[in-house]
Amino acid sequence: MGKKGAMYLKEITVKVIDNDVERAMKILKKKIQNDGLFKRLKLKKYFEKPSQFRRRKKREAMRRQRIASFRRR
């Protein structure tokens, strides 16, 4: 497998209907944001120490658990 924390590539496509480029751009931006690409690019901008990486991953997992527990109620 790949390196720890390596980014994966995912194909994102948007269809332009009736030359409505503005709407297509809006849809593309939303898809990119939901995919988490902006967040990954921001994180890869600077080097992150392994200890900071582990701490961030742990915080993200705790946040996901907290959100999931609220949704179950």
C-alpha positions as CSV (number, residue, x, y, z in Angstrom):
1,M,0.0,0.0,0.0
2,G,0.9,3.7,-0.1
3,K,2.6,5.9,2.4
4,K,0.8,6.9,5.7
5,G,-1.5,9.8,5.1
6,A,-1.0,9.6,1.3
7,M,-3.7,11.4,-0.7
8,Y,-5.9,9.4,-3.0
9,L,-7.2,10.6,-6.4
10,K,-10.9,10.6,-7.1
11,E,-12.5,11.6,-10.4
12,I,-14.9,14.4,-10.0
13,T,-17.1,15.3,-13.0
14,V,-19.7,17.9,-13.6
15,K,-21.9,18.2,-16.6
16,V,-22.6,21.7,-18.1
17,I,-26.2,21.9,-19.1
18,D,-27.4,24.7,-21.5
19,N,-24.0,26.5,-21.3
20,D,-24.7,27.4,-17.6
21,V,-21.1,27.5,-16.5
22,E,-21.8,29.5,-13.3
23,R,-24.1,26.7,-12.0
24,A,-21.6,24.1,-13.1
25,M,-18.8,25.9,-11.2
26,K,-21.0,26.1,-8.1
27,I,-21.7,22.4,-8.3
28,L,-18.0,21.6,-8.8
29,K,-17.0,23.7,-5.8
30,K,-19.5,22.0,-3.6
31,K,-18.3,18.5,-4.8
32,I,-14.7,19.4,-4.1
33,Q,-15.6,20.8,-0.6
34,N,-17.6,17.6,0.2
35,D,-14.8,15.4,-1.0
36,G,-12.4,17.2,1.4
37,L,-9.9,18.2,-1.3
38,F,-9.5,21.8,0.0
39,K,-8.9,20.5,3.5
40,R,-6.2,18.0,2.3
41,L,-4.5,20.7,0.2
42,K,-4.4,23.1,3.1
43,L,-2.9,20.4,5.4
44,K,-0.3,19.4,2.8
45,K,0.8,23.1,2.4
46,Y,3.2,22.8,5.3
47,F,5.0,19.8,6.9
48,E,3.2,18.3,9.9
49,K,5.2,16.5,12.5
50,P,4.2,12.9,13.1
51,S,3.1,13.7,16.7
52,Q,0.9,16.5,15.4
53,F,-0.4,14.2,12.7
54,R,-1.5,11.6,15.3
55,R,-3.0,14.2,17.6
56,R,-5.0,15.7,14.7
57,K,-6.2,12.3,13.6
58,K,-7.3,11.5,17.2
59,R,-9.2,14.8,17.5
60,E,-10.9,14.2,14.1
61,A,-12.0,10.7,15.2
62,M,-13.3,12.0,18.5
63,R,-15.3,14.7,16.6
64,R,-16.8,12.1,14.2
65,Q,-17.8,9.9,17.2
66,R,-19.4,12.9,19.0
67,I,-21.4,13.9,15.8
68,A,-22.4,10.2,15.3
69,S,-23.7,9.9,18.9
70,F,-25.8,13.1,18.5
71,R,-27.3,11.7,15.3
72,R,-28.3,8.5,17.0
73,R,-30.3,10.3,19.6
